[in-house]
Amino acid sequence: MVSKLVEYHIQRLKDKDPAVRLRSINELRLLGDLAALPALEQVFRNDSDPEVRKAAKLAGREIYDKHAAKGSQKTE
């Protein structure tokens, strides 16, 4: 289940203002929810603004790495 806060920021990734999209990417990064990864991937692949694409890539990588590190700690 995707939290309402994560869903809110995912919806804002479609805003016409790149600054709004950047703020939502940052919020998703801070929330660190894996549910944001598909939306961040879409932004990375399709957004018209290079800074937004870069931010989506970095946020997605950070979220993924954070969860991957948690998973590896459980197996040790």
N, C-alpha and C positions, 0 to 999 in steps of 0.2 A: 504494500500500500504506500502510495506517495503522499507525503505530508502536504497539507494545504500551503504551507510556506514554500516548499520546493516547487509545487505546482504553480504558484503565483509567479515565482521568478522564471520558471520555464516559459510561461505565457509572455512575460515581458521580453523574452529573447526575440520576439517577433515585432517589437516596437520599431517605428521608423527612425527614431533618434538613436544613433550609435552610442551616445553617452548613457542612455537608459539601458541598452543592451550590455554595455560594459559593467555598469553597476550590478545588474542582475547576475552576470557571470561571476563577479567577485563575491556576491552573496552566496551563490551556489557553491563556490569554492570553499567558503567559510563553513557552510552547512555540511559539506563533505558527504552528501548522500549519493550512493551509487545510482539511484533513479535518475539523476541529472545527466548521466553520461550519454545516453542516446541523443538528448537535445543538444548537449554541448558538441557532440560529433557533427550533428546537422549544421550547427552554426559554423564550426570549423570548416566544413566542406563547402558551404553555400553562401556565407555572409558576404556582402559587397565591400565591407570595410576591412582592410588588412589588420588593423589593430584589434578589432573585435575577433577576427579569426585567430589571431595569435593568442589573445586572452583566453578564448575557448579551449584552444589546444593545451595551454599551460594548466588551466583549471582542471580539465579532464584528466590530464596526466597526474596532477597532484592528488585528485580524488582517488584515482585508480591505485596509485602507489601507496597511499595511506591504507587502503583496504587490503592490498596485497601484503603489506608489511604486517598487518594484524593477523592475516591468515597464516603467514610463515611463523609468527610467534607461537601460534597455537600448536603447530606441529613439532616444535622443538622440545 
